[in-house]
Amino acid sequence: MKKWFFSDNGKVSGPLGLKESNELIAKNPDLYAWHPSYTHWVPVSCINEFDLNIKPPAPPVDIPKDLIEGLIDEEKDLISTLDRIDKTISTTSDSLYEIDAEIDNYSQITHNLTEEVKVVVQTIEAQYASLQKNLANVIKTDYDV
């Protein structure tokens, strides 16, 4: 006669004969069983020698129509909200693209103005140097006379 050992969340009981094993399993069908011919613990539902009276689960209860309709309404609201968010993101993206183009334009204008200012400053410096040279010549001429 086979003797079985059982584990219930780490608590081991046994050895038990087949009749005693079936009585234990009837009280707790979630046990694991082991016999010296086994290499590891096995759920009792996987061992054909035991009498298992497993009841199938009850079929799911129909979901009330008003609950389904409420969920559908919430889904529609979420879709509407997501559409508004998508449009806002699209508008913002377009605006940012336009702002970026304007920034590039102003950057180019600023660069061009900077170059123009450099040319004007160089011209003024050249004129100032020329005036200083003329003034020096005038002063030298006055002393020579």
QUITA-V279153 format. One line per field, one symbol per residue. ss: DSSP state (2 for helix, 1 for strand, 0 for the rest). psi: psi as a letter, one per 40 degrees, with the letter a starting at -180 (. if undefined). burial: + if it has 24 or more other ideal C-beta (glycine too) atoms within 12 Angstrom, else -. A space follows every 10 residues. Layout:
ss = ???
psi = ???
burial = ???
This chain:
ss = 0001111100 1111110222 2222222000 0111000000 0112220000 0000000000 0000222222 2222222222 2222222222 2222222222 2222222222 2222222222 2222222222 2222222222 22220
psi = hihiiihgfe hhiiiiiddd dddddddgee iiiiieeiei iihdeehddi hhghhiiiii ihhidddddd dddddddddd dddddddddd dddddddddd dddddddddd dddddddddd dddddddddd dddddddddd dddd.
burial = ---+++---- --++-+---- ++-++---+- +++++----- ---+--+--+ ---------- ---------- ---------- ---------- ---------- ---------- ---------- ---------- ---------- -----
